[in-house]
Structure formats: structure tokens, C-alpha cells
Amino acid sequence: MELKLLSKIQTPADLRRLPISALPDVAAEIRFAICDQISRSGGHLAPNLGVVELSIALHYVFDFGHDRLLFDVGHQCYPHKLLTGRLPLLGKLRLRDGMAGFPEPRESPYDLFSVGHAGTAISTAVGMARGDSLNGEGWSPENANGRRVVSIIGDASIVNGVALEGLNNAGTLRRQFMVVLNDNGMSIARPQGAVAAYFDKVRLSHSYAELKRAAKDMLSRMPGGDLVRDVYHRMGEASKAIISEGAWFEHFGLVTVGPVDGHDLPSLIGVLNEAKDLDRPLVLHVKTIKGKGYAFAEGDSTTFHSPSPFALAGDDENFQNEGCRVELKKSSRSFTSAFGEILADLMASDPKVVACTAAMPDGTGLAKVMPKFPDRTWDTGICESHALDMMAGLAKTGWKPFFAVYSTFLQRAFDQCFQEVSLQGLAVRLCLDRAGLVGGDGAVHHGFCDVSLLRTLPKACLLAAMDEASLKASLEFMANYDEGLSAVRYPRDAVSPMYADQPCPPFEIGKARALLTHPAPDVAILAYGTMAIDASEAARSLSSEYAVEVYDARFAKPVDVDLLRSLLGRGIPVITIEDHSIEGGFGTCVLDACNQAGLDARLVTRMALPDRWIYQGERKDQLVEVGLDPLSIARRVRDVVEAHGGARSGGSSVTPVARSASMAAR
């Protein structure tokens, strides 16, 4: 499709010059541009297809170069970005010099916050609304040139605790403030809980007579109410529009309008034009369809929430065809897939194991487990804090709870890790997917601080998996660790087959696993998690120069002090490697252990994520950027060996393959 209109939209002002009759063509071009790009690069598809008309209408009515637009989560921002002049960046979506997959202020002044966690938009919008008012810049009937504030949040995110706190405070504002509730009946998976059930009831209800009578009385008291009433009557039952003082959000002190049809551009623009001049907080409830415009995405919006690259199947010629079929490009077996199967086996063998996730059944692999154990698995919705407290309650009643959560989202529940789990001495098990660098999702999703947070908790046991076999062994260990909180971290990546032909010994608390050994090593690498694979590759590449030992550290807490005493006591330099922040991570745990044991920490060199933000790009490129790829590791090994007097062994007479099979225990 030729992007005749979209290519001419450099700013939203260009959009506003178009007649409303041309906007459906703009919507079609936006959908095509997004789908075409994501088919080649991957990215968030269904969420963005669902908000095309809503994004157009918002930019058509408001001037967000002056007004404020804040996104919740942010993965639905692609249409907004294309309407604000970023079409040239789309071809490198989620790459460093292309368009970020989430709002990014470094990229455009139209993006106010870099966001990737749910529930925050209303609170940050309240803050900006208060700040603008204090600055004398807030919109009011007396200040027609002031800034209006709009936040967009989904029906699944609105149940997040922070979102509800924001709503509670938004109701105290005495000025214009709009919350757009994008209600598509989905988050990544189906929304969970009582509030989600309420929205289902509203969407399905056909009895609006009483609501209409209440709305008519309310509108007579609202500034400009006659116009809202007229628009409301024009839309009629077809769009299921309501305006009600008795609606759920009214309890927070917010006027509620809707649900209105989020794909009917003329009606949506009409409602927004009227609602923007209301000088009190308002919720506009907009009903949309996730994946709108492409049947394959509408029919399976979970799979196409954030798909890998895909292609048309069979004889199909166009993604827009009603019956078009697409095939996702096959990828290697992931840690996420492996986790789901391992946990299912563990639950089959141990009837006391239970598990939950917070709106990420597919993203964490728990979707494979839930149909097999429907009474022992739960999806709480986007409520990480609640989920962890619920797991604490299950632990208190004698169960073995596993919480499958992204590392970046665990941060939202650290207080529960402390207060309800560790302080109580309860054994709750955290399975931290997306640990380390995550690639295209960028800084908002990197799992870079789970060790530094959790290591502060007494009796916490922190593990990392380097491959599928070690992931299985770690979960088996955690199932029987009853002293307190435990956690295992693993990346968003494929599992490595490097050590698949070797037996994986069980996890023993505080004990590392020898991978590559030598009688007279020049240097030893203690690698945490999958960095053991990269370290092994680097060590093998150096086999003709130096004798490099590699250990899978397995534990960040407790550290293998006996191994450190053996290595450092013989004057062997030690390099720690991790895909976690250098601040408070595994390397810091090693330094602390050396200090406590009276060992010479001057022989320890740390390799980790630097103390700065790492932005979007392919994970392999990010590892190169931060110096954690095999080539960079090999360079650092050379530097360390030379700094400590050069090679003592003059290289290894043992081949890398033979040495990799040497599992000499220390």
C-alpha cells in the first residue's frame, strides 16, 4: 500500500488539516505500515492495531505539542509515533537508531515519559496537571490557552494498585483532566478479577434507560452539556454510549462518559471535542477491538500481542484479506518454553506446588501449565504486589508457591518480598524471566537489579540458570528450599546446547559447578547464569594462549566461598561475569564474600552491565555494547592475565573439547 497521506504527516498539525472524511484512509495506512514492519522485525502488533482510530481522534482534537498526553504501559504508542513525524524511524523498529517500541522522550518531545510498566499514567498525569496549574499554565474556562491533560490506560491496567491510587487522587482535581479508558477486553491475556467482570457486564448490557435519564439530568448541569447530549443522542444504541453519574468511576469523583465506539471516528471526535472543555476530571470509556483491521490479529490477539516476525501462509497475498493466514517464523527453544514444561513436570510430581503469574501466562510459559492444573495455578492480572502477597498466604498455609514474573516487574513487588515473605520466614519461589538484557523492549524492560534488591533479604537464596538442564535442577532445588525466599533468573533467549551432552549435577546450596578446568590455571571465570556459556566460548578461543577455568557460579547468595578460597589462596585471578548491573550484583556478592572471609579481593575483576541505561536493540548487539559477548570477554581475560604477570602455563595442552568434559570437583 502506498502511504499517500501518512507520508505527508510530519506533525499532528498536518493531520488536523485533513477533513474527517479522509481520516479512515489515514487509519488504513497506519495499520498497513505497522503490520508490514512487524511482519519483518517483530514488535507489538494487536495493541497498536486496536488504537489507530483513538490515536487519530486524540491528535485531531488536542494539540499535544502544547497539551499533555501520557501513556500507560506504552506498547500501544506506534500510531501516536507515526502521527508525530516518526514514520522514517519505523523501518528500524526497536533498534538503536530506529523507533523505540515504547514512548521515549529522547526520541520526541511528544513522548513525555519512557514507560513500560502498567498503572503509572494516571498518577504521572495528575502530577503534570497539578504542576501546570501551579505554573499558571493549566487549562480552565478562564485560561483558554492553558494545557489540557489526557492519559490513556487499558481496562486490564486500570486494576493495578497504582492506577487505582491515581484515580483516587485524580478525583480531587478541580480542573480539566481526562482519563481515556481503552477497553478492549484484553491485556496480553484475558483480564482477570472483579473489575474486569464489571467491564464485561457493561459491554454486554442492553439496558441503558435509567442511565440515559440520569445522564440527561447531569448534562443540564455540565458546562457545554447540551452539545454532549446532542452527540450522545446521535450515537445512540449502536455505539452503546452512556453518560452516567452512577458508573463505577463516579465513586472516585470522576464524571464517566461511555462506553463509546473507539473505531467510529466522527462520533469519537465529536465526544472528544465536547469533553475536552469540561473543567472537572472525566473518564472517557472507549470500546476498541484488539488487533482491529486484520482478521488474523483480531482472532488471536494473544499470539499477535507481540509476535516475532511472520509471513503470509499459502496463497494469501495481502494481510488485509479476511481469510488470510500467517505463520510465525520458528525460533530456537526458549527459556520460557523450557520453564513451562519443567514446572508442569514438577507440579505433577509434587502435589504441594502451586503457581501464579501477573497477567503474563504466555510471556512466562505458565500458559502451558494452567490447563493441566487449573486449581493450582492463577493469573491475578496486572497486580504483582497482590500476586506475591497471595503467594505468601499460600506458603503460610503449607503450599509451595512459585511466582512466574519478569525481572523488571518483580521490582513492583519488592516490599512484599521483604514484608510478607522474608520477614515472615516464608518459602516463596520467584521465577524471574527476562533477566538481564531483553533486546528490543529496551531500558523499560531490562532485568538489571533483581540480585541487588533481593540479596538484602535475610535467608534469601538467589540462583541463576545457564541452560535448560540447570533450570530444571534449580527449580527442583527451590521446591525443597524452605528457609525463606528463593529466586532463579534466566534471560529472554534461546537455551544453549553447549553442555547438553553432559550430566547436570543437582544444585547444592552455595556451590558452583566446574565447567572447564585445568591443573595450572592462569585465570578463573565465575559466571552467573547464561554468561557461563559466553565465558566458555571465550575460554575455548584462548586455549592456545592461556589456561582458563570456567565455573557456573549458580548462586549469588550464598557465594561459593570454598571455591574462592581455593582460587585466591593460590594467587589465581578471578573474573566475575553477569548480565546484571555492576552495582550490587553477583560481582559485588563475591567481593563481600572475600571481605568477610579475609581473602585478597584485589585479584577479583568484575564484568557486568555498566551503570548507565542501555536502550533498545538486538540482545546480541547490546551484549557487544556492554562488553559481555565472547570476544569482549576474551579481551578482558588477556588484560587480566597480563596485569597479573602473564601466563604461567603457556597455554593448555588439553583441547577445549576434552577440557570441557573434565568436571573435576573442587
BELSULRA-V989720 format. One record per residue. N is the residue number from 1. RES is the residue in three letters. SS is DSSP state (alpha for helix, beta for strand, coil for the rest). PHI is phi in whole degrees, -180 to 180 (NA if undefined). BURIAL is # if it has 9 or more other C-alpha atoms within 8 Angstrom, else .. Layout:
n: [N N]
res: [RES RES]
ss: [SS SS]
phi: [PHI PHI]
burial: [BURIAL BURIAL]
This chain:
n: [1 2 3 4 5 6 7 8 9 10 11 12 13 14 15 16 17 18 19 20 21 22 23 24 25 26 27 28 29 30 31 32 33 34 35 36 37 38 39 40 41 42 43 44 45 46 47 48 49 50 51 52 53 54 55 56 57 58 59 60 61 62 63 64 65 66 67 68 69 70 71 72 73 74 75 76 77 78 79 80 81 82 83 84 85 86 87 88 89 90 91 92 93 94 95 96 97 98 99 100 101 102 103 104 105 106 107 108 109 110 111 112 113 114 115 116 117 118 119 120 121 122 123 124 125 126 127 128 129 130 131 132 133 134 135 136 137 138 139 140 141 142 143 144 145 146 147 148 149 150 151 152 153 154 155 156 157 158 159 160 161 162 163 164 165 166 167 168 169 170 171 172 173 174 175 176 177 178 179 180 181 182 183 184 185 186 187 188 189 190 191 192 193 194 195 196 197 198 199 200 201 202 203 204 205 206 207 208 209 210 211 212 213 214 215 216 217 218 219 220 221 222 223 224 225 226 227 228 229 230 231 232 233 234 235 236 237 238 239 240 241 242 243 244 245 246 247 248 249 250 251 252 253 254 255 256 257 258 259 260 261 262 263 264 265 266 267 268 269 270 271 272 273 274 275 276 277 278 279 280 281 282 283 284 285 286 287 288 289 290 291 292 293 294 295 296 297 298 299 300 301 302 303 304 305 306 307 308 309 310 311 312 313 314 315 316 317 318 319 320 321 322 323 324 325 326 327 328 329 330 331 332 333 334 335 336 337 338 339 340 341 342 343 344 345 346 347 348 349 350 351 352 353 354 355 356 357 358 359 360 361 362 363 364 365 366 367 368 369 370 371 372 373 374 375 376 377 378 379 380 381 382 383 384 385 386 387 388 389 390 391 392 393 394 395 396 397 398 399 400 401 402 403 404 405 406 407 408 409 410 411 412 413 414 415 416 417 418 419 420 421 422 423 424 425 426 427 428 429 430 431 432 433 434 435 436 437 438 439 440 441 442 443 444 445 446 447 448 449 450 451 452 453 454 455 456 457 458 459 460 461 462 463 464 465 466 467 468 469 470 471 472 473 474 475 476 477 478 479 480 481 482 483 484 485 486 487 488 489 490 491 492 493 494 495 496 497 498 499 500 501 502 503 504 505 506 507 508 509 510 511 512 513 514 515 516 517 518 519 520 521 522 523 524 525 526 527 528 529 530 531 532 533 534 535 536 537 538 539 540 541 542 543 544 545 546 547 548 549 550 551 552 553 554 555 556 557 558 559 560 561 562 563 564 565 566 567 568 569 570 571 572 573 574 575 576 577 578 579 580 581 582 583 584 585 586 587 588 589 590 591 592 593 594 595 596 597 598 599 600 601 602 603 604 605 606 607 608 609 610 611 612 613 614 615 616 617 618 619 620 621 622 623 624 625 626 627 628 629 630 631 632 633 634 635 636 637 638 639 640 641 642 643 644 645 646 647 648 649 650 651 652 653 654 655 656 657 658 659 660 661 662 663 664 665 666]
res: [MET GLU LEU LYS LEU LEU SER LYS ILE GLN THR PRO ALA ASP LEU ARG ARG LEU PRO ILE SER ALA LEU PRO ASP VAL ALA ALA GLU ILE ARG PHE ALA ILE CYS ASP GLN ILE SER ARG SER GLY GLY HIS LEU ALA PRO ASN LEU GLY VAL VAL GLU LEU SER ILE ALA LEU HIS TYR VAL PHE ASP PHE GLY HIS ASP ARG LEU LEU PHE ASP VAL GLY HIS GLN CYS TYR PRO HIS LYS LEU LEU THR GLY ARG LEU PRO LEU LEU GLY LYS LEU ARG LEU ARG ASP GLY MET ALA GLY PHE PRO GLU PRO ARG GLU SER PRO TYR ASP LEU PHE SER VAL GLY HIS ALA GLY THR ALA ILE SER THR ALA VAL GLY MET ALA ARG GLY ASP SER LEU ASN GLY GLU GLY TRP SER PRO GLU ASN ALA ASN GLY ARG ARG VAL VAL SER ILE ILE GLY ASP ALA SER ILE VAL ASN GLY VAL ALA LEU GLU GLY LEU ASN ASN ALA GLY THR LEU ARG ARG GLN PHE MET VAL VAL LEU ASN ASP ASN GLY MET SER ILE ALA ARG PRO GLN GLY ALA VAL ALA ALA TYR PHE ASP LYS VAL ARG LEU SER HIS SER TYR ALA GLU LEU LYS ARG ALA ALA LYS ASP MET LEU SER ARG MET PRO GLY GLY ASP LEU VAL ARG ASP VAL TYR HIS ARG MET GLY GLU ALA SER LYS ALA ILE ILE SER GLU GLY ALA TRP PHE GLU HIS PHE GLY LEU VAL THR VAL GLY PRO VAL ASP GLY HIS ASP LEU PRO SER LEU ILE GLY VAL LEU ASN GLU ALA LYS ASP LEU ASP ARG PRO LEU VAL LEU HIS VAL LYS THR ILE LYS GLY LYS GLY TYR ALA PHE ALA GLU GLY ASP SER THR THR PHE HIS SER PRO SER PRO PHE ALA LEU ALA GLY ASP ASP GLU ASN PHE GLN ASN GLU GLY CYS ARG VAL GLU LEU LYS LYS SER SER ARG SER PHE THR SER ALA PHE GLY GLU ILE LEU ALA ASP LEU MET ALA SER ASP PRO LYS VAL VAL ALA CYS THR ALA ALA MET PRO ASP GLY THR GLY LEU ALA LYS VAL MET PRO LYS PHE PRO ASP ARG THR TRP ASP THR GLY ILE CYS GLU SER HIS ALA LEU ASP MET MET ALA GLY LEU ALA LYS THR GLY TRP LYS PRO PHE PHE ALA VAL TYR SER THR PHE LEU GLN ARG ALA PHE ASP GLN CYS PHE GLN GLU VAL SER LEU GLN GLY LEU ALA VAL ARG LEU CYS LEU ASP ARG ALA GLY LEU VAL GLY GLY ASP GLY ALA VAL HIS HIS GLY PHE CYS ASP VAL SER LEU LEU ARG THR LEU PRO LYS ALA CYS LEU LEU ALA ALA MET ASP GLU ALA SER LEU LYS ALA SER LEU GLU PHE MET ALA ASN TYR ASP GLU GLY LEU SER ALA VAL ARG TYR PRO ARG ASP ALA VAL SER PRO MET TYR ALA ASP GLN PRO CYS PRO PRO PHE GLU ILE GLY LYS ALA ARG ALA LEU LEU THR HIS PRO ALA PRO ASP VAL ALA ILE LEU ALA TYR GLY THR MET ALA ILE ASP ALA SER GLU ALA ALA ARG SER LEU SER SER GLU TYR ALA VAL GLU VAL TYR ASP ALA ARG PHE ALA LYS PRO VAL ASP VAL ASP LEU LEU ARG SER LEU LEU GLY ARG GLY ILE PRO VAL ILE THR ILE GLU ASP HIS SER ILE GLU GLY GLY PHE GLY THR CYS VAL LEU ASP ALA CYS ASN GLN ALA GLY LEU ASP ALA ARG LEU VAL THR ARG MET ALA LEU PRO ASP ARG TRP ILE TYR GLN GLY GLU ARG LYS ASP GLN LEU VAL GLU VAL GLY LEU ASP PRO LEU SER ILE ALA ARG ARG VAL ARG ASP VAL VAL GLU ALA HIS GLY GLY ALA ARG SER GLY GLY SER SER VAL THR PRO VAL ALA ARG SER ALA SER MET ALA ALA ARG]
ss: [coil coil coil coil coil alpha alpha alpha coil coil coil alpha alpha alpha alpha alpha coil coil coil alpha alpha alpha alpha alpha alpha alpha alpha alpha alpha alpha alpha alpha alpha alpha alpha alpha alpha alpha alpha alpha alpha coil coil coil coil alpha alpha alpha alpha coil coil alpha alpha alpha alpha alpha alpha alpha alpha alpha alpha coil coil coil coil coil coil beta beta beta beta coil coil coil coil coil coil alpha alpha alpha alpha alpha coil coil coil coil alpha alpha alpha alpha alpha alpha coil coil coil coil coil coil coil coil coil coil coil coil coil coil coil coil coil coil coil coil coil coil coil coil coil coil coil coil alpha alpha alpha alpha alpha alpha alpha alpha alpha alpha alpha alpha alpha alpha coil coil coil beta coil beta coil coil beta coil coil coil beta coil beta beta beta beta beta beta coil coil alpha alpha alpha coil alpha alpha alpha alpha alpha alpha alpha alpha alpha alpha coil coil coil coil coil coil beta beta beta beta beta beta beta coil coil coil coil coil coil coil coil coil coil alpha alpha alpha alpha alpha alpha alpha alpha alpha alpha alpha coil coil coil coil alpha alpha alpha alpha alpha alpha alpha alpha alpha alpha alpha coil coil coil coil coil alpha alpha alpha alpha alpha alpha alpha alpha alpha alpha alpha coil alpha alpha alpha coil coil coil beta beta coil coil coil alpha alpha alpha alpha alpha coil coil beta beta beta beta beta beta beta coil coil coil alpha alpha alpha alpha alpha alpha alpha alpha alpha alpha alpha coil coil coil coil coil beta beta beta beta beta beta beta coil coil coil coil coil coil coil alpha alpha alpha alpha alpha coil coil coil coil coil coil coil coil coil coil beta beta beta coil coil coil coil coil coil coil coil coil coil coil coil coil beta beta beta coil coil coil coil coil beta alpha alpha alpha alpha alpha alpha alpha alpha alpha alpha alpha alpha alpha alpha alpha coil coil coil beta beta beta beta beta coil coil coil alpha alpha alpha alpha coil coil alpha alpha alpha alpha coil coil coil coil coil coil beta beta beta coil coil coil coil alpha alpha alpha alpha alpha alpha alpha alpha alpha alpha alpha alpha alpha coil coil coil beta beta beta beta beta beta beta alpha alpha alpha alpha alpha alpha alpha alpha alpha alpha alpha alpha alpha alpha alpha alpha coil coil coil coil coil coil beta beta beta beta beta coil coil beta coil coil alpha alpha alpha alpha alpha alpha coil coil beta coil coil alpha alpha alpha alpha alpha coil coil coil coil coil coil beta beta beta beta coil coil coil alpha alpha alpha alpha alpha alpha alpha alpha alpha alpha alpha alpha coil coil coil coil coil coil beta beta beta beta coil coil coil coil beta coil coil coil coil coil coil coil coil coil coil coil coil coil coil coil coil coil coil beta beta beta beta coil coil coil coil coil coil beta beta beta beta beta coil coil coil alpha alpha alpha alpha alpha alpha alpha alpha alpha alpha alpha coil coil coil coil coil coil beta beta beta beta beta coil coil beta beta beta coil coil coil alpha alpha alpha alpha alpha alpha alpha alpha alpha coil coil coil beta beta beta beta beta beta beta beta beta coil coil coil coil alpha alpha alpha alpha alpha alpha alpha alpha alpha alpha alpha alpha coil coil coil alpha alpha alpha beta beta beta beta beta beta coil coil coil coil coil coil coil coil coil alpha alpha alpha alpha alpha alpha alpha coil coil coil coil alpha alpha alpha alpha alpha alpha alpha alpha alpha alpha alpha alpha alpha alpha coil coil coil coil coil coil coil coil coil coil coil coil alpha alpha alpha alpha alpha coil coil coil coil coil coil]
phi: [NA -81 -89 -65 -90 -61 -66 -97 -92 -91 -141 -60 -61 -66 -63 -69 -79 -81 -71 -57 -64 -88 -66 -59 -69 -61 -61 -64 -68 -62 -61 -63 -60 -68 -65 -61 -69 -67 -62 -96 -117 81 144 -84 -101 -57 -61 -77 -61 -76 -115 -62 -65 -62 -64 -61 -63 -62 -73 -75 -95 -101 -112 -82 -76 -118 -74 -111 -126 -123 -99 -97 65 102 -75 -105 -96 -59 -60 -57 -68 -69 -83 -117 85 -108 -56 -62 -89 -65 -63 -119 -55 70 -105 -57 -100 -119 -81 -66 -82 -133 -54 -145 -58 -65 -90 -163 -68 -76 -102 -90 -135 -85 -131 -150 -113 -77 94 -94 -63 -67 -67 -67 -67 -60 -62 -69 -63 -66 -63 -62 -65 -64 -82 74 -112 -77 -71 -159 -57 -86 -129 -64 -95 -74 -88 -89 -128 -133 -123 -112 -141 -87 -66 -78 -78 -64 -84 -61 -58 -65 -63 -68 -63 -65 -61 -59 -83 -60 -65 -91 -69 -118 -166 -61 -166 -119 -107 -95 -91 -84 -102 -114 70 -145 -108 -85 -111 -64 -61 -120 106 -68 -66 -61 -65 -62 -63 -59 -65 -63 -66 -90 -68 -118 -109 -113 -59 -67 -64 -65 -66 -66 -64 -61 -68 -68 -63 -67 -104 -92 -58 71 -61 -59 -68 -61 -63 -64 -61 -58 -68 -66 -72 62 -67 -58 -99 56 -81 -139 -131 -141 -76 -96 -70 -59 -72 -62 -68 -94 86 -114 -63 -116 -122 126 -76 -114 -75 -76 -116 -96 -60 -59 -68 -64 -64 -63 -64 -64 -60 -78 -68 -65 -101 -85 -93 -152 -63 -142 -108 -102 -89 -110 -93 -127 -117 -66 87 -50 103 -128 -58 -66 -79 -64 -74 -144 -71 -72 -60 -98 -64 -145 -79 -74 -53 -145 -143 -65 -104 64 -96 -63 -121 -150 -59 -81 -61 -58 -100 -65 -118 -125 -123 -73 -68 -71 -126 -67 -63 -98 -59 -62 -64 -61 -59 -58 -71 -65 -65 -60 -64 -65 -69 -69 -88 -128 -69 -91 -80 -128 -149 -148 -142 -111 72 -128 -64 -77 -63 -103 89 -71 -60 -73 -92 -59 -65 -79 -135 -64 -91 -123 -135 -144 -114 -84 83 -77 -145 -61 -64 -61 -58 -70 -63 -62 -64 -62 -63 -66 -63 -64 -99 98 -94 -112 -84 -117 -110 -91 -152 -67 -55 -65 -85 -60 -54 -73 -121 -63 -61 -71 -57 -73 -78 -89 -107 -66 -61 -87 71 -93 -95 -111 -113 -104 -112 -98 -74 57 -75 81 -79 -112 84 -62 -70 73 -60 -68 -121 -59 -96 -114 -138 -67 -66 -63 -77 -76 -66 -75 -90 -56 67 -67 -120 -112 -122 -143 -104 -101 -158 -66 -63 -74 -64 -62 -66 -69 -66 -65 -63 -63 -60 -112 -94 -113 -80 168 -67 -135 -150 -124 -114 -157 -91 -86 -162 -78 -76 -86 -91 -54 -112 -66 -87 -113 -65 -100 -67 -61 -73 -115 -55 72 -122 -83 -114 -75 -109 -123 -129 -154 -62 -136 -73 -85 -160 -125 -107 -105 -108 -104 75 -67 -61 -65 -70 -65 -65 -65 -62 -64 -63 -66 -68 -102 -61 -83 -107 -136 -96 -112 -90 -130 -124 -82 -61 69 -122 -95 -148 -83 -78 -76 -69 -62 -65 -61 -64 -67 -72 -70 -64 -98 75 -87 -61 -122 -114 -97 -133 -157 -100 -140 -55 -67 -82 80 -90 -59 -60 -66 -60 -66 -61 -63 -65 -62 -61 -68 -93 71 -94 -79 -73 -67 -86 -100 -118 -103 -123 -162 -68 -70 -83 -158 -80 -111 -92 -61 162 -72 -58 -63 -72 -64 -64 -65 -58 -95 76 -117 -86 -56 -64 -67 -63 -62 -62 -67 -60 -58 -60 -66 -62 -65 -67 -110 102 82 -69 -92 -96 67 92 -111 -88 -99 -67 -56 -67 -65 -69 -67 -85 -80 -110 -57 -81 -109]
burial: [. . . . # # . . # # # # . # # # . . . . . . # # . # # . # # # # # # # . # # # . # # # # # # # # # # # # # # # # # # # # # . # # . . # # # # # # # # # # # # # # # # # # # # # . # # # # # # # # . # # # # # # # # . . . . # # # . # # # # # # # # # # # # # . # # # . # # . . . # # # # . . # . . # # # # # # # # # # # # # # # . # # # # # # # # # # . # . # # # # # # # # # # # # # # # . # # . . . # # . # # . . . . . . . . . . # # . # # # . # # . . . . # # . . # # . # # . . # # . . # # # # # # # . . . # # . # # # # # # # # # # # . . # . # # # # # # # # # # # # # # # # # # # # # # # # # # . # # # # # . . # . . # # # # # # # # # # . . # . . # . # . . # # # . # . . . . . # # # # # # # # # # # . # # . . . . . # # # # # # # # # # . # # # # # # # . . . . . # # # # # # # # # # . # # # . # # . # # . . . # # # # # # # # # # # # . . # # . # # # # # # # . . # # # # # # # # # # # # # # # # # # # # # # # # # # # # . # # . . . . # # # # # # # # # . # # # # # # # # # # . # . # # # # # # # # # # . . # # . . . . . . . . . . # . . # # # # # # # # # . . # # # # # # # # # # # # # # # # # # # . . # # . # # # # # # # # # # # # # # # # # . # # # . # # # . . # # # # # # # # # # # . # # # # # # # # . # # # . . . # . . . # # # # # # # . . . . . . # # # # . . # # # . # # # # # . # # # . . # . . # # # . . . . # . # . # # . . . . . . # # # # # . . .]
